[in-house]
Amino acid sequence: MKDFMKFRNVLLALMVGLFTLNASANDFEFKVKASQLKNDTIYLGYYYCGKPYVQDTIKLDKNGRGVLSDKEELKEGAYIMYFHGSKYFDMIIGKDKNISVEIKDTLSLPESVVIKGASETVDFHKYALKLKSSQKLYSKLGEQMKATEDSLAKVKLQEEAKAIYNSVNTTRDSLIDAHPSSMLS
């Protein structure tokens, strides 16, 4: 009888351990801080056929803080965080789903967004910022090329534009190398 009780206790302990391990493997925690959005709602969505759809909501408290956590696994993919209908930024969520997002200024997105935690999410955000700043520089160079008639100046501007293009490609390649088995590669 004592052997049966020991066996039962060991089996019970193993079952509880496996259940806990399985539950924590699917856990995710998504923390948000947005001081300008006190007592407001932020939506985590996904794209389908070019339109955003709500995946979940994050209700912010009086300090502009909120947490989205669940036992159900959040799928890897491209997501959008948005509020007030037209304020949004894109993000990638990979295998690691413990993410902290701080929106420092709701009028300056995505530049004012700071993401911490999951390296794939953080690196994608840095890449998105690089793309946006590079696009601005590239547009300025294009305007300057149109405005100038000096062929030497145009060649110099074209070289600068090519350097921006190469820098973006190098950053993209580094991102792929850093996350070879992720959705970013």
Secondary structure, DSSP 8 states (H G I E B T S, - for coil): -HHHHHHHHHHHHHHHHHHHHHHHHH-EEEEEE-GGGTT-EEEEEEEETTEEEEEEEEE--TTSEEEEEESS---SEEEEEEETTTEEEEEEE-S--EEEEEES-TTSTTTTEEEEE-HHHHHHHHHHHHHHHHHHHHHHHHHHHHH---HHHHHHHHHHHHHHHHHHHHHHHHHHHHSTTSTT-
